[in-house]
């Protein structure tokens, strides 16, 4: 452990647990009433970036735990999960999601759960759902990757990623590795990238501070360098999304640097997908928490627990204009 690293507090005020799975040691938060027999548990998965953490989902966690069991995981390489130097590829993150789904099924004794992922983690959740479709009742993909003009066209070869050749080796070259990561995770850089995410200068300063603390832990650079190199983005993700048959809600922002959903037209022929634009940045649950959580609750409550073959209900009435 790095004795110079700042103390990392919990990202969410809730019980935190640890377990071993396919993806190594994983940490998660859990809270909510013990009513899984009537209301399926909800799994929340933060995004992947240089300073990602479960802090990204705390506005959803805080509200949804009032009515159901809610779990929020730390992905491999982040938070209190294993941050060791290893091969960070999509498979590791997909396995981490599957580990967490299995854990919830075991703890709650339920066959299926609901799951929500943010940005790039939507790709990991989507791929996990194709491998264990009977374990996931619904998916909520918040501003997911894979629908931009650049990434959402003709799918690439199976298993291909968006890695830029040579970039990972360059980023992790020992003479400047520490310096590069320090620049990426300075408070000024974190604030800069969050403003691009939110699409405005006014951002949550608590977000900045937690991002700084979590990105200055021992081993914090390993997963982010894989992200920056492009190797965590799947070029065949459209093919993965096309396989999904359960009800899917896709809320997304219309401001900031992550608003390109120009390649989502093919979803018009998929009745199980429901898209809802929010006049926010990429994290609508931070900017419009009441509207977002109301829409999420409406979506989850409108899906019959015993039948996941129906299409998603309309969410226009409960979404932000």
Beta strands, then each sheet from edge to edge (+ up, - down):
strand 1: 15-21
strand 2: 24-31
strand 3: 42-45
strand 4: 70-74
strand 5: 113-118
strand 6: 136-142
strand 7: 247-253
strand 8: 273-278
sheet 1: 1+ 2- 4+ 3+ 5+ 6+ 7+ 8+
end
